[in-house]
Amino acid sequence: MKGTMLWFNLDKGFGFIQTEHDERLYVARSGFAPEHSPTERCAGRLVSFDREEEAQERDACAVNVVFPVAADPRRARLRHSRMGMAL
């Protein structure tokens, strides 16, 4: 699934994600993929994640949260020009 990080509190270790379907999901620090740790400035960033249904006393939460890396078009252009490829 995809969504937007609403906020994440580093001191408390949790935050919330707004899904594409306007649902708020809880996310804990342990819900992030190892290479994608939350930072102070992660609010508003796009994320992809898996939804995990919890036990009856708890709501659904997000796990395997990652921040997709957008390709920088300028870097791609430079990489192709070095290889001798015409753009």
Backbone as XML, in Angstrom:
<?xml version="1.0"?>
<chain id="A" units="angstrom">
  <residue number="1" name="MET">
    <atom name="N" x="0.834" y="-1.177" z="0.000"/>
    <atom name="CA" x="0.000" y="0.000" z="0.000"/>
    <atom name="C" x="0.878" y="1.239" z="0.000"/>
  </residue>
  <residue number="2" name="LYS">
    <atom name="N" x="0.266" y="2.362" z="-0.325"/>
    <atom name="CA" x="0.985" y="3.626" z="-0.317"/>
    <atom name="C" x="0.229" y="4.638" z="0.524"/>
  </residue>
  <residue number="3" name="GLY">
    <atom name="N" x="0.960" y="5.635" z="0.997"/>
    <atom name="CA" x="0.345" y="6.675" z="1.800"/>
    <atom name="C" x="1.328" y="7.793" z="2.076"/>
  </residue>
  <residue number="4" name="THR">
    <atom name="N" x="0.959" y="8.636" z="3.037"/>
    <atom name="CA" x="1.772" y="9.787" z="3.422"/>
    <atom name="C" x="2.017" y="9.742" z="4.922"/>
  </residue>
  <residue number="5" name="MET">
    <atom name="N" x="3.251" y="9.981" z="5.315"/>
    <atom name="CA" x="3.581" y="10.018" z="6.737"/>
    <atom name="C" x="2.994" y="11.300" z="7.322"/>
  </residue>
  <residue number="6" name="LEU">
    <atom name="N" x="2.057" y="11.179" z="8.266"/>
    <atom name="CA" x="1.460" y="12.349" z="8.895"/>
    <atom name="C" x="2.436" y="12.982" z="9.874"/>
  </residue>
  <residue number="7" name="TRP">
    <atom name="N" x="2.953" y="12.184" z="10.784"/>
    <atom name="CA" x="3.964" y="12.641" z="11.731"/>
    <atom name="C" x="4.602" y="11.430" z="12.390"/>
  </residue>
  <residue number="8" name="PHE">
    <atom name="N" x="5.775" y="11.648" z="12.950"/>
    <atom name="CA" x="6.471" y="10.612" z="13.693"/>
    <atom name="C" x="7.235" y="11.269" z="14.823"/>
  </residue>
  <residue number="9" name="ASN">
    <atom name="N" x="7.018" y="10.812" z="16.046"/>
    <atom name="CA" x="7.699" y="11.343" z="17.217"/>
    <atom name="C" x="8.883" y="10.430" z="17.534"/>
  </residue>
  <residue number="10" name="LEU">
    <atom name="N" x="10.095" y="10.928" z="17.327"/>
    <atom name="CA" x="11.291" y="10.114" z="17.559"/>
    <atom name="C" x="11.470" y="9.754" z="19.026"/>
  </residue>
  <residue number="11" name="ASP">
    <atom name="N" x="11.124" y="10.672" z="19.930"/>
    <atom name="CA" x="11.285" y="10.400" z="21.363"/>
    <atom name="C" x="10.362" y="9.283" z="21.839"/>
  </residue>
  <residue number="12" name="LYS">
    <atom name="N" x="9.118" y="9.289" z="21.366"/>
    <atom name="CA" x="8.149" y="8.280" z="21.790"/>
    <atom name="C" x="8.204" y="7.027" z="20.920"/>
  </residue>
  <residue number="13" name="GLY">
    <atom name="N" x="8.730" y="7.129" z="19.706"/>
    <atom name="CA" x="8.908" y="5.965" z="18.845"/>
    <atom name="C" x="7.683" y="5.521" z="18.073"/>
  </residue>
  <residue number="14" name="PHE">
    <atom name="N" x="6.754" y="6.439" z="17.810"/>
    <atom name="CA" x="5.593" y="6.064" z="17.010"/>
    <atom name="C" x="5.053" y="7.267" z="16.244"/>
  </residue>
  <residue number="15" name="GLY">
    <atom name="N" x="4.179" y="6.970" z="15.286"/>
    <atom name="CA" x="3.554" y="8.020" z="14.482"/>
    <atom name="C" x="2.371" y="7.451" z="13.730"/>
  </residue>
  <residue number="16" name="PHE">
    <atom name="N" x="1.901" y="8.213" z="12.729"/>
    <atom name="CA" x="0.738" y="7.788" z="11.956"/>
    <atom name="C" x="0.953" y="8.027" z="10.468"/>
  </residue>
  <residue number="17" name="ILE">
    <atom name="N" x="0.337" y="7.161" z="9.676"/>
    <atom name="CA" x="0.376" y="7.245" z="8.214"/>
    <atom name="C" x="-1.050" y="7.419" z="7.721"/>
  </residue>
  <residue number="18" name="GLN">
    <atom name="N" x="-1.251" y="8.307" z="6.755"/>
    <atom name="CA" x="-2.537" y="8.473" z="6.085"/>
    <atom name="C" x="-2.481" y="7.654" z="4.805"/>
  </residue>
  <residue number="19" name="THR">
    <atom name="N" x="-3.346" y="6.647" z="4.664"/>
    <atom name="CA" x="-3.322" y="5.786" z="3.491"/>
    <atom name="C" x="-3.992" y="6.469" z="2.302"/>
  </residue>
  <residue number="20" name="GLU">
    <atom name="N" x="-3.877" y="5.853" z="1.139"/>
    <atom name="CA" x="-4.538" y="6.365" z="-0.068"/>
    <atom name="C" x="-6.050" y="6.376" z="0.092"/>
  </residue>
  <residue number="21" name="HIS">
    <atom name="N" x="-6.561" y="5.534" z="1.003"/>
    <atom name="CA" x="-8.004" y="5.394" z="1.209"/>
    <atom name="C" x="-8.477" y="6.180" z="2.428"/>
  </residue>
  <residue number="22" name="ASP">
    <atom name="N" x="-7.722" y="7.220" z="2.817"/>
    <atom name="CA" x="-8.051" y="8.103" z="3.943"/>
    <atom name="C" x="-8.230" y="7.373" z="5.271"/>
  </residue>
  <residue number="23" name="GLU">
    <atom name="N" x="-7.382" y="6.424" z="5.513"/>
    <atom name="CA" x="-7.386" y="5.700" z="6.782"/>
    <atom name="C" x="-6.090" y="6.028" z="7.513"/>
  </residue>
  <residue number="24" name="ARG">
    <atom name="N" x="-6.163" y="6.217" z="8.818"/>
    <atom name="CA" x="-4.963" y="6.477" z="9.615"/>
    <atom name="C" x="-4.468" y="5.170" z="10.210"/>
  </residue>
  <residue number="25" name="LEU">
    <atom name="N" x="-3.198" y="4.876" z="9.965"/>
    <atom name="CA" x="-2.583" y="3.666" z="10.510"/>
    <atom name="C" x="-1.466" y="4.041" z="11.468"/>
  </residue>
  <residue number="26" name="TYR">
    <atom name="N" x="-1.408" y="3.357" z="12.577"/>
    <atom name="CA" x="-0.349" y="3.510" z="13.559"/>
    <atom name="C" x="0.923" y="2.866" z="13.018"/>
  </residue>
  <residue number="27" name="VAL">
    <atom name="N" x="2.066" y="3.494" z="13.266"/>
    <atom name="CA" x="3.344" y="2.893" z="12.891"/>
    <atom name="C" x="4.334" y="3.099" z="14.033"/>
  </residue>
  <residue number="28" name="ALA">
    <atom name="N" x="4.989" y="2.007" z="14.431"/>
    <atom name="CA" x="6.013" y="2.065" z="15.472"/>
    <atom name="C" x="7.383" y="2.094" z="14.818"/>
  </residue>
  <residue number="29" name="ARG">
    <atom name="N" x="8.380" y="2.470" z="15.585"/>
    <atom name="CA" x="9.755" y="2.512" z="15.064"/>
    <atom name="C" x="10.160" y="1.138" z="14.530"/>
  </residue>
  <residue number="30" name="SER">
    <atom name="N" x="9.707" y="0.076" z="15.168"/>
    <atom name="CA" x="10.047" y="-1.272" z="14.710"/>
    <atom name="C" x="9.320" y="-1.648" z="13.419"/>
  </residue>
  <residue number="31" name="GLY">
    <atom name="N" x="8.344" y="-0.854" z="12.983"/>
    <atom name="CA" x="7.609" y="-1.124" z="11.756"/>
    <atom name="C" x="8.333" y="-0.679" z="10.495"/>
  </residue>
  <residue number="32" name="PHE">
    <atom name="N" x="9.439" y="0.026" z="10.639"/>
    <atom name="CA" x="10.198" y="0.492" z="9.484"/>
    <atom name="C" x="11.187" y="-0.574" z="9.027"/>
  </residue>
  <residue number="33" name="ALA">
    <atom name="N" x="11.418" y="-0.617" z="7.723"/>
    <atom name="CA" x="12.441" y="-1.511" z="7.182"/>
    <atom name="C" x="13.806" y="-1.044" z="7.714"/>
  </residue>
  <residue number="34" name="PRO">
    <atom name="N" x="14.767" y="-1.945" z="7.877"/>
    <atom name="CA" x="16.058" y="-1.585" z="8.477"/>
    <atom name="C" x="16.772" y="-0.408" z="7.805"/>
  </residue>
  <residue number="35" name="GLU">
    <atom name="N" x="16.680" y="-0.295" z="6.499"/>
    <atom name="CA" x="17.393" y="0.775" z="5.790"/>
    <atom name="C" x="16.635" y="2.098" z="5.795"/>
  </residue>
  <residue number="36" name="HIS">
    <atom name="N" x="15.415" y="2.124" z="6.299"/>
    <atom name="CA" x="14.553" y="3.293" z="6.211"/>
    <atom name="C" x="14.094" y="3.754" z="7.593"/>
  </residue>
  <residue number="37" name="SER">
    <atom name="N" x="15.021" y="4.180" z="8.409"/>
    <atom name="CA" x="14.685" y="4.656" z="9.750"/>
    <atom name="C" x="13.971" y="5.996" z="9.669"/>
  </residue>
  <residue number="38" name="PRO">
    <atom name="N" x="13.036" y="6.241" z="10.589"/>
    <atom name="CA" x="12.345" y="7.534" z="10.593"/>
    <atom name="C" x="13.288" y="8.654" z="11.021"/>
  </residue>
  <residue number="39" name="THR">
    <atom name="N" x="13.027" y="9.848" z="10.523"/>
    <atom name="CA" x="13.823" y="11.025" z="10.881"/>
    <atom name="C" x="12.891" y="12.121" z="11.377"/>
  </residue>
  <residue number="40" name="GLU">
    <atom name="N" x="13.461" y="13.215" z="11.836"/>
    <atom name="CA" x="12.664" y="14.342" z="12.308"/>
    <atom name="C" x="11.837" y="14.960" z="11.188"/>
  </residue>
  <residue number="41" name="ARG">
    <atom name="N" x="12.298" y="14.847" z="9.969"/>
    <atom name="CA" x="11.640" y="15.509" z="8.838"/>
    <atom name="C" x="10.896" y="14.534" z="7.922"/>
  </residue>
  <residue number="42" name="CYS">
    <atom name="N" x="10.331" y="13.494" z="8.486"/>
    <atom name="CA" x="9.638" y="12.526" z="7.639"/>
    <atom name="C" x="8.163" y="12.869" z="7.445"/>
  </residue>
  <residue number="43" name="ALA">
    <atom name="N" x="7.631" y="13.847" z="8.156"/>
    <atom name="CA" x="6.225" y="14.242" z="7.987"/>
    <atom name="C" x="5.996" y="14.757" z="6.568"/>
  </residue>
  <residue number="44" name="GLY">
    <atom name="N" x="4.942" y="14.277" z="5.942"/>
    <atom name="CA" x="4.606" y="14.699" z="4.588"/>
    <atom name="C" x="5.263" y="13.876" z="3.494"/>
  </residue>
  <residue number="45" name="ARG">
    <atom name="N" x="6.164" y="12.981" z="3.847"/>
    <atom name="CA" x="6.837" y="12.159" z="2.835"/>
    <atom name="C" x="5.968" y="10.986" z="2.428"/>
  </residue>
  <residue number="46" name="LEU">
    <atom name="N" x="6.091" y="10.597" z="1.182"/>
    <atom name="CA" x="5.384" y="9.419" z="0.683"/>
    <atom name="C" x="6.039" y="8.166" z="1.243"/>
  </residue>
  <residue number="47" name="VAL">
    <atom name="N" x="5.231" y="7.167" z="1.550"/>
    <atom name="CA" x="5.737" y="5.904" z="2.058"/>
    <atom name="C" x="4.979" y="4.755" z="1.403"/>
  </residue>
  <residue number="48" name="SER">
    <atom name="N" x="5.619" y="3.614" z="1.363"/>
    <atom name="CA" x="4.919" y="2.392" z="0.977"/>
    <atom name="C" x="5.081" y="1.434" z="2.156"/>
  </residue>
  <residue number="49" name="PHE">
    <atom name="N" x="4.090" y="0.581" z="2.359"/>
    <atom name="CA" x="4.060" y="-0.242" z="3.552"/>
    <atom name="C" x="3.110" y="-1.412" z="3.360"/>
  </residue>
  <residue number="50" name="ASP">
    <atom name="N" x="3.140" y="-2.316" z="4.317"/>
    <atom name="CA" x="2.194" y="-3.422" z="4.390"/>
    <atom name="C" x="1.282" y="-3.160" z="5.584"/>
  </residue>
  <residue number="51" name="ARG">
    <atom name="N" x="0.041" y="-3.567" z="5.454"/>
    <atom name="CA" x="-0.913" y="-3.395" z="6.538"/>
    <atom name="C" x="-0.992" y="-4.694" z="7.326"/>
  </residue>
  <residue number="52" name="GLU">
    <atom name="N" x="-0.910" y="-4.580" z="8.640"/>
    <atom name="CA" x="-0.970" y="-5.752" z="9.500"/>
    <atom name="C" x="-2.159" y="-5.619" z="10.445"/>
  </residue>
  <residue number="53" name="GLU">
    <atom name="N" x="-3.023" y="-6.597" z="10.411"/>
    <atom name="CA" x="-4.169" y="-6.617" z="11.319"/>
    <atom name="C" x="-3.691" y="-7.109" z="12.679"/>
  </residue>
  <residue number="54" name="GLU">
    <atom name="N" x="-4.018" y="-6.372" z="13.689"/>
    <atom name="CA" x="-3.614" y="-6.739" z="15.043"/>
    <atom name="C" x="-4.732" y="-7.516" z="15.730"/>
  </residue>
  <residue number="55" name="ALA">
    <atom name="N" x="-4.506" y="-7.851" z="16.960"/>
    <atom name="CA" x="-5.520" y="-8.543" z="17.754"/>
    <atom name="C" x="-6.739" y="-7.639" z="17.943"/>
  </residue>
  <residue number="56" name="GLN">
    <atom name="N" x="-7.806" y="-8.170" z="18.463"/>
    <atom name="CA" x="-9.056" y="-7.431" z="18.574"/>
    <atom name="C" x="-8.931" y="-6.162" z="19.413"/>
  </residue>
  <residue number="57" name="GLU">
    <atom name="N" x="-8.078" y="-6.153" z="20.403"/>
    <atom name="CA" x="-7.966" y="-4.964" z="21.260"/>
    <atom name="C" x="-7.147" y="-3.838" z="20.623"/>
  </residue>
  <residue number="58" name="ARG">
    <atom name="N" x="-6.510" y="-4.095" z="19.494"/>
    <atom name="CA" x="-5.689" y="-3.066" z="18.847"/>
    <atom name="C" x="-6.143" y="-2.851" z="17.416"/>
  </residue>
  <residue number="59" name="ASP">
    <atom name="N" x="-5.840" y="-1.679" z="16.899"/>
    <atom name="CA" x="-6.175" y="-1.352" z="15.522"/>
    <atom name="C" x="-5.116" y="-1.888" z="14.568"/>
  </residue>
  <residue number="60" name="ALA">
    <atom name="N" x="-5.389" y="-1.767" z="13.286"/>
    <atom name="CA" x="-4.414" y="-2.162" z="12.262"/>
    <atom name="C" x="-3.223" y="-1.214" z="12.322"/>
  </residue>
  <residue number="61" name="CYS">
    <atom name="N" x="-2.061" y="-1.721" z="11.953"/>
    <atom name="CA" x="-0.866" y="-0.881" z="11.950"/>
    <atom name="C" x="-0.081" y="-1.122" z="10.665"/>
  </residue>
  <residue number="62" name="ALA">
    <atom name="N" x="0.860" y="-0.244" z="10.403"/>
    <atom name="CA" x="1.708" y="-0.339" z="9.219"/>
    <atom name="C" x="3.027" y="-1.008" z="9.596"/>
  </residue>
  <residue number="63" name="VAL">
    <atom name="N" x="3.498" y="-1.906" z="8.740"/>
    <atom name="CA" x="4.783" y="-2.583" z="8.931"/>
    <atom name="C" x="5.543" y="-2.552" z="7.608"/>
  </residue>
  <residue number="64" name="ASN">
    <atom name="N" x="6.828" y="-2.819" z="7.660"/>
    <atom name="CA" x="7.692" y="-2.792" z="6.469"/>
    <atom name="C" x="7.605" y="-1.447" z="5.761"/>
  </residue>
  <residue number="65" name="VAL">
    <atom name="N" x="7.609" y="-0.370" z="6.530"/>
    <atom name="CA" x="7.490" y="0.983" z="5.975"/>
    <atom name="C" x="8.805" y="1.390" z="5.322"/>
  </residue>
  <residue number="66" name="VAL">
    <atom name="N" x="8.717" y="1.880" z="4.091"/>
    <atom name="CA" x="9.897" y="2.373" z="3.367"/>
    <atom name="C" x="9.569" y="3.708" z="2.718"/>
  </residue>
  <residue number="67" name="PHE">
    <atom name="N" x="10.593" y="4.534" z="2.584"/>
    <atom name="CA" x="10.486" y="5.792" z="1.866"/>
    <atom name="C" x="10.981" y="5.545" z="0.447"/>
  </residue>
  <residue number="68" name="PRO">
    <atom name="N" x="10.096" y="5.534" z="-0.560"/>
    <atom name="CA" x="10.558" y="5.308" z="-1.936"/>
    <atom name="C" x="11.552" y="6.396" z="-2.358"/>
  </residue>
  <residue number="69" name="VAL">
    <atom name="N" x="12.574" y="5.987" z="-3.060"/>
    <atom name="CA" x="13.591" y="6.923" z="-3.536"/>
    <atom name="C" x="13.218" y="7.341" z="-4.945"/>
  </residue>
  <residue number="70" name="ALA">
    <atom name="N" x="12.983" y="8.621" z="-5.116"/>
    <atom name="CA" x="12.659" y="9.141" z="-6.449"/>
    <atom name="C" x="13.956" y="9.362" z="-7.217"/>
  </residue>
  <residue number="71" name="ALA">
    <atom name="N" x="13.972" y="8.956" z="-8.458"/>
    <atom name="CA" x="15.154" y="9.159" z="-9.293"/>
    <atom name="C" x="15.294" y="10.631" z="-9.625"/>
  </residue>
  <residue number="72" name="ASP">
    <atom name="N" x="16.486" y="11.136" z="-9.525"/>
    <atom name="CA" x="16.763" y="12.521" z="-9.863"/>
    <atom name="C" x="16.987" y="12.597" z="-11.369"/>
  </residue>
  <residue number="73" name="PRO">
    <atom name="N" x="16.085" y="13.245" z="-12.134"/>
    <atom name="CA" x="16.232" y="13.264" z="-13.592"/>
    <atom name="C" x="17.534" y="13.911" z="-14.048"/>
  </residue>
  <residue number="74" name="ARG">
    <atom name="N" x="18.033" y="14.866" z="-13.279"/>
    <atom name="CA" x="19.276" y="15.530" z="-13.654"/>
    <atom name="C" x="20.442" y="14.550" z="-13.570"/>
  </residue>
  <residue number="75" name="ARG">
    <atom name="N" x="20.483" y="13.731" z="-12.536"/>
    <atom name="CA" x="21.554" y="12.749" z="-12.398"/>
    <atom name="C" x="21.479" y="11.705" z="-13.504"/>
  </residue>
  <residue number="76" name="ALA">
    <atom name="N" x="20.277" y="11.281" z="-13.863"/>
    <atom name="CA" x="20.118" y="10.304" z="-14.938"/>
    <atom name="C" x="20.636" y="10.880" z="-16.244"/>
  </residue>
  <residue number="77" name="ARG">
    <atom name="N" x="20.368" y="12.148" z="-16.499"/>
    <atom name="CA" x="20.831" y="12.790" z="-17.726"/>
    <atom name="C" x="22.353" y="12.824" z="-17.741"/>
  </residue>
  <residue number="78" name="LEU">
    <atom name="N" x="22.981" y="13.151" z="-16.615"/>
    <atom name="CA" x="24.437" y="13.191" z="-16.553"/>
    <atom name="C" x="25.026" y="11.802" z="-16.750"/>
  </residue>
  <residue number="79" name="ARG">
    <atom name="N" x="24.424" y="10.805" z="-16.165"/>
    <atom name="CA" x="24.922" y="9.441" z="-16.287"/>
    <atom name="C" x="24.873" y="8.981" z="-17.740"/>
  </residue>
  <residue number="80" name="HIS">
    <atom name="N" x="23.788" y="9.293" z="-18.451"/>
    <atom name="CA" x="23.670" y="8.898" z="-19.851"/>
    <atom name="C" x="24.630" y="9.682" z="-20.735"/>
  </residue>
  <residue number="81" name="SER">
    <atom name="N" x="24.886" y="10.947" z="-20.432"/>
    <atom name="CA" x="25.788" y="11.726" z="-21.265"/>
    <atom name="C" x="27.225" y="11.230" z="-21.125"/>
  </residue>
  <residue number="82" name="ARG">
    <atom name="N" x="27.594" y="10.710" z="-19.978"/>
    <atom name="CA" x="28.939" y="10.170" z="-19.782"/>
    <atom name="C" x="29.148" y="8.895" z="-20.570"/>
  </residue>
  <residue number="83" name="MET">
    <atom name="N" x="28.087" y="8.162" z="-20.808"/>
    <atom name="CA" x="28.186" y="6.917" z="-21.542"/>
    <atom name="C" x="28.173" y="7.134" z="-23.038"/>
  </residue>
  <residue number="84" name="GLY">
    <atom name="N" x="28.038" y="8.380" z="-23.436"/>
    <atom name="CA" x="28.029" y="8.661" z="-24.862"/>
    <atom name="C" x="26.671" y="8.501" z="-25.519"/>
  </residue>
  <residue number="85" name="MET">
    <atom name="N" x="25.642" y="8.381" z="-24.718"/>
    <atom name="CA" x="24.311" y="8.226" z="-25.262"/>
    <atom name="C" x="23.691" y="9.600" z="-25.488"/>
  </residue>
  <residue number="86" name="ALA">
    <atom name="N" x="23.033" y="9.746" z="-26.589"/>
    <atom name="CA" x="22.354" y="11.010" z="-26.875"/>
    <atom name="C" x="21.009" y="10.993" z="-26.174"/>
  </residue>
  <residue number="87" name="LEU">
    <atom name="N" x="20.616" y="12.166" z="-25.701"/>
    <atom name="CA" x="19.315" y="12.243" z="-25.028"/>
    <atom name="C" x="18.278" y="12.759" z="-25.944"/>
  </residue>
</chain>
